[in-house]
């Protein structure tokens, strides 16, 4: 699988490393400029962080900072060789600016009010056709709200103006309450929790909820054949790891290589119906402001695992031990976060 001629690897304009037994055995010119002309022959541990050198997956993608720049690192591991490809992580495109986002939000507020009025009228009249149409409009409202929320996170993070207010959260209670709220609307596939008895982390509760919702939404929407999703949490001395694993169809090697490319290469209005590929990009940015990163591993036919790290060295702006008073979750936030994969009945008037 990795028997690629050095001449072909050398054609890449971005850094490429080949490694065997923990040591770099080949570096193209771009990698030489990044790691040093003499990097071939050096231990990987002297070139890359432990997060990259200790990867055991056969194929994965992870974001990392190298020599002061952010890269998307794609790793392929087979036949005793490791292939690392480094792609510069670009800033969000500016096609949709602050003024446009404000105009969209204003229009959506009007849409929401009119949908609610239509739903009330439909229920009063007992008109099932109108009820179905108004529920469909309501679902579109929440879909657009989710897309704009993710877009705002990506663009604000790129401009270093993302609102970030970490507090001390009891993360297990936070995640259990979130899972309970979701299970009411999504009884299948089964959502399992693997959490310690108690775990405290400093995080922004609104961003943390958005992160989890995006990961669960992706699993529900794209993991065909999925029967269970596992949400887990574990810690090391310096980091907390939040993982979402599914047993669905998985992602092909070609798909894994381009999982971030839809947004990275420009905003495509034709993709708006499925969120424009913003979900994972928003997750990546949320992890970054929490001092962590995102790692995605998948095998076609065997499911997908997404692991997000959060730094345990963050200082909270507010100290709150109980997640409840710190963050009041609304039903609408669940509808927004899972708008692309909920049944139409979730958006009918009886739930609003």
C-alpha positions in Angstrom: 0.0 0.0 0.0 2.8 2.4 0.8 5.2 1.3 -1.9 5.3 4.8 -3.5 8.4 5.8 -5.5 10.5 8.6 -3.8 10.3 10.5 -7.2 6.5 10.6 -6.9 6.6 11.8 -3.3 9.1 14.4 -4.2 6.5 16.0 -6.5 4.4 17.1 -3.6 4.6 20.9 -2.8 3.7 20.2 0.8 5.9 18.3 3.3 6.0 14.5 3.1 7.8 12.2 5.6 8.3 8.4 5.4 9.3 6.6 8.6 10.3 3.1 9.7 10.9 1.8 13.2 10.5 5.3 14.7 13.0 7.0 12.4 12.5 9.2 9.3 13.8 7.4 6.2 12.7 9.9 3.6 11.8 13.6 3.4 10.9 15.5 0.3 12.2 19.1 -0.3 9.3 20.7 1.5 9.8 18.5 4.5 13.5 19.4 4.5 12.6 23.0 4.7 10.2 22.4 7.5 12.3 20.0 9.6 15.8 20.7 8.4 17.7 19.4 5.4 19.2 16.6 7.5 15.9 15.4 9.0 16.0 12.0 7.1 17.7 9.6 9.4 16.6 11.4 12.6 14.2 9.8 15.2 10.6 10.9 14.7 10.6 11.9 18.4 13.0 14.7 17.5 10.8 16.0 14.7 7.2 15.5 15.8 5.3 15.7 19.0 4.4 12.5 21.0 0.8 13.0 19.8 2.0 12.2 16.3 4.7 9.7 16.9 2.6 7.5 19.2 -0.3 7.2 16.7 -1.3 3.5 16.4 -4.1 3.8 13.9 -3.7 2.4 10.4 -5.0 5.7 8.9 -6.0 9.0 10.6 -6.0 12.7 10.3 -5.0 15.1 13.1 -4.3 18.8 13.5 -0.9 19.8 14.9 1.3 22.9 15.3 4.8 22.5 13.8 7.4 25.3 13.8 4.8 27.9 14.7 2.3 26.9 12.0 -0.9 24.8 12.0 -1.0 21.7 9.8 -3.5 19.0 9.0 -1.4 15.8 9.3 -2.6 12.8 7.4 -0.9 9.5 8.5 -1.0 6.1 6.8 0.5 3.2 8.6 1.1 -0.1 6.8 3.7 -2.7 5.9 6.1 -1.3 8.6 6.1 2.1 7.1 4.5 5.4 8.2 3.6 8.0 5.6 3.0 11.6 7.0 1.6 14.3 4.7 1.4 17.8 6.1 -1.1 20.3 4.8 -1.2 23.9 5.9 -4.3 24.6 7.8 -5.8 27.7 6.1 -7.9 30.4 7.7 -11.6 30.5 7.0 -12.6 32.1 3.7 -14.3 35.5 3.9 -17.1 34.9 1.5 -19.6 35.3 4.3 -18.7 38.3 6.4 -20.0 39.7 9.7 -22.7 41.9 8.0 -24.0 38.9 6.0 -24.1 36.7 9.1 -26.1 39.5 11.0 -28.5 39.8 8.1 -29.1 36.0 8.0 -29.7 35.9 11.8 -32.2 38.7 11.5 -34.1 37.0 8.7 -34.1 33.7 10.6 -35.7 35.4 13.6 -38.6 36.5 11.4 -38.8 33.0 9.9 -39.0 31.5 13.4 -41.8 33.8 14.5 -43.8 33.1 11.3 -43.3 29.4 11.6 -44.6 29.4 15.2 -47.6 31.4 14.2 -48.3 29.0 11.3 -47.9 26.0 13.6 -50.4 27.4 16.1 -52.9 28.1 13.3 -52.4 24.6 11.9 -53.1 23.0 15.2 -56.2 25.2 15.8 -57.6 24.2 12.4 -56.5 20.6 12.7 -54.9 20.9 9.2 -52.4 18.1 9.0 -50.9 19.3 5.6 -50.2 22.8 7.1 -48.8 21.1 10.3 -46.4 19.1 8.2 -45.4 22.1 6.1 -44.8 24.4 9.1 -42.8 21.6 10.9 -40.6 21.3 7.7 -40.0 25.1 7.7 -39.1 24.9 11.4 -36.6 22.2 10.7 -35.1 24.4 8.0 -34.8 27.2 10.5 -32.8 25.1 12.9 -30.7 23.7 10.1 -29.7 27.2 9.0 -29.2 28.2 12.6 -26.7 25.3 13.1 -24.9 26.2 9.9 -24.5 29.9 10.9 -23.4 28.9 14.4 -20.7 26.7 13.1 -19.6 29.2 10.5 -19.4 31.9 13.2 -17.2 29.7 15.3 -14.8 28.9 12.4 -14.5 32.5 11.2 -14.3 34.1 14.7 -11.7 31.6 15.7 -9.7 32.4 12.6 -9.9 36.1 13.5 -9.0 35.4 17.1 -12.2 36.9 18.4 -14.2 33.8 19.4 -16.1 34.4 22.6 -14.5 31.9 25.0 -15.4 31.8 28.7 -14.1 28.6 30.4 -15.6 27.7 33.8 -14.9 24.7 36.1 -17.4 22.0 35.0 -18.2 18.7 36.4 -18.0 17.1 33.0 -19.6 13.8 33.7 -22.8 15.4 34.9 -22.7 17.8 32.0 -22.4 14.9 29.5 -25.0 12.7 31.2 -27.6 15.5 31.2 -26.8 16.1 27.5 -27.1 12.4 26.6 -30.5 12.2 28.5 -31.8 15.2 26.5 -30.7 13.7 23.2 -32.0 10.2 23.9 -35.6 11.5 24.3 -35.4 12.6 20.6 -33.0 10.0 19.3 -33.8 6.5 20.8 -31.9 4.8 18.1 -29.0 4.1 17.6 -28.2 3.5 21.2 -26.1 6.2 22.9 -23.8 4.7 25.4 -21.7 6.5 28.0 -18.3 5.5 29.3 -17.6 8.1 31.9 -15.7 8.0 35.2 -17.7 8.6 38.4 -16.7 12.3 38.4 -14.4 14.4 36.3 -13.7 18.2 36.5 -12.5 20.1 33.5 -12.2 23.8 32.7 -14.2 24.5 29.5 -16.6 26.8 27.9 -20.0 25.0 28.4 -21.6 26.5 25.2 -18.7 25.6 23.0 -18.4 22.1 24.7 -22.0 21.4 24.0 -21.6 22.5 20.3 -18.6 20.3 20.0 -20.4 17.2 21.3 -23.5 18.0 19.2 -21.5 18.3 16.0 -19.7 14.9 16.6 -23.0 13.2 17.4 -24.8 14.8 14.5 -22.0 13.6 12.1 -22.3 10.0 13.5 -26.1 10.0 13.2 -26.1 11.5 9.7 -23.2 9.7 8.0 -22.6 6.4 9.9 -24.9 4.2 7.9 -25.8 1.0 9.6 -24.8 2.4 13.0 -26.4 0.5 16.0 -24.5 2.3 18.8 -22.6 5.4 19.5 -20.3 5.6 22.5 -19.4 8.8 24.2 -16.5 8.5 26.5 -14.1 10.6 28.6 -10.7 9.8 30.1 -7.8 11.8 31.4 -4.0 12.1 31.4 -2.0 14.4 33.6 -2.2 17.3 31.1 -5.2 16.5 28.9 -8.8 15.3 29.0 -9.9 13.2 26.0 -13.5 13.2 24.8 -14.3 10.4 22.3 -17.2 9.6 20.1 -17.1 6.2 18.5 -19.6 4.5 16.2 -20.0 1.1 14.6 -21.3 2.4 11.3 -20.1 2.2 7.7 -16.8 4.0 8.3 -15.0 6.3 5.9 -13.0 5.1 2.9 -9.3 5.9 2.8 -10.0 8.4 0.0 -12.8 10.0 2.0 -10.6 10.2 5.1 -7.9 12.1 3.2 -10.4 14.8 2.2 -12.6 15.0 5.3 -11.8 18.7 5.9 -11.4 19.7 2.2 -14.9 20.8 1.4 -14.6 23.9 3.6 -10.8 24.2 3.5 -10.9 24.8 -0.3 -13.8 27.3 -0.2 -17.4 27.7 0.8 -19.7 25.9 -1.5 -23.3 27.1 -1.3 -24.4 23.9 -2.9 -23.4 22.1 0.2 -25.5 24.2 2.6 -28.2 21.5 3.0 -25.6 19.3 4.7 -24.0 22.0 6.7 -21.3 22.9 4.2 -18.8 20.6 5.8 -18.5 23.0 8.8 -19.2 20.6 11.7 -15.7 19.0 12.0 -14.0 22.3 11.2 -15.9 23.9 14.1 -15.0 21.0 16.4 -11.3 21.5 15.4 -11.4 25.2 16.3 -13.2 24.6 19.6 -10.6 22.0 20.6 -7.9 24.5 19.6 -9.1 27.3 21.9 -9.3 24.7 24.7 -5.6 24.0 24.1 -6.2 20.7 22.4 -6.7 19.1 19.0 -8.9 16.7 17.0 -8.0 13.2 15.8 -10.2 11.2 13.4 -9.7 7.5 12.7 -11.9 5.4 10.5 -11.9 2.1 8.7 -14.4 1.4 5.9 -17.0 -1.1 7.3 -15.7 -0.8 10.9 -16.9 2.6 12.1 -15.3 5.9 13.0 -13.6 7.2 16.1 -13.2 10.9 16.8 -11.1 11.9 19.8 -10.8 15.5 21.0 -8.2 16.6 23.5 -8.8 19.5 26.0 -5.9 21.0 28.0 -6.1 20.5 31.7 -3.9 23.6 32.2 -6.6 26.1 31.3 -7.5 28.6 34.0 -11.2 29.2 34.5 -12.7 32.6 34.5 -15.4 31.4 36.9 -15.3 28.6 39.3 -18.4 26.5 39.2 -18.4 22.9 40.4 -21.9 22.0 39.3 -22.6 22.1 35.6 -26.3 22.8 36.1 -26.2 26.4 37.4 -23.3 27.2 35.1 -25.1 26.2 31.9 -28.9 25.9 31.3 -29.5 23.8 28.3 -32.6 24.6 26.2 -34.6 22.3 24.1 -34.0 24.6 21.1 -30.2 24.0 21.5 -30.8 20.3 21.0 -32.9 21.0 18.0 -30.2 23.2 16.5 -27.4 20.8 17.2 -29.1 17.8 15.7 -31.2 19.6 13.1 -29.8 17.6 10.2 -30.7 14.2 11.6 -33.9 14.5 13.7 -37.3 13.3 12.5 -39.8 15.9 11.3 -42.0 15.2 14.4 -39.3 16.8 16.6 -40.1 20.1 15.0 -43.9 20.0 15.3 -45.7 22.6 17.3 -46.4 20.3 20.3 -42.6 20.4 21.1 -42.1 24.2 21.0 
